[in-house]
């Protein structure tokens, strides 16, 4: 009988980095959840999904900009 080998979920990414990424996703979702009613009051056509996507896109752009500045 052979034993199965399990590969890590993401190669090259430490457990700490995965934890940070998960925490960032949770924080982004909670921010979107708390800020949605205010945005909906101004833009009732804005779905929560679009609101969340906009926040996620903004956060990624901000993170990418910071990473670029650190590496320059």
Residue pairs with C-beta under 8 A, 6 or more apart in sequence:
9 18
10 18
24 59
28 52
28 55
28 56
28 59
29 52
31 55
32 48
32 51
32 52
32 55
32 56
35 51
35 55
36 48
36 51
39 46
39 51
40 46
40 51
